Amino acid sequence: MMTDYYPRRRVARKEHLCFGCVSGRRRIQPGEVYLEKTEYPGGELGYADFARRPFRMRQCSECATHYGHAHLLQPTTNGDPQ
């Protein structure tokens, strides 16, 4: 069972829908920083089992701040290509 729950900082190249947005169905716009989590089949949430493939969940900066993940939106300084 492979599971990746560690959110990764991303910069949108195209429009994405925020998963579980606190302000409705917000869209992440190109150039905006967001967090991405991937769940694989057999994971705890079950979304990937239902989809029968890895399932990506994207979280806008507003939601990341609301859920206490705002610190993950900051760029890394150790040279990682996030």
Buried (B, 14 or more C-beta within 10 A) or exposed (E): EEBBEEBEBBEBEEEBEBBEBEEEEBEBEEEBBBBBBBBBBEBEEEBBBEEEEBBBBBBBBBBBBBEEBBEBBEEEEEEEEE
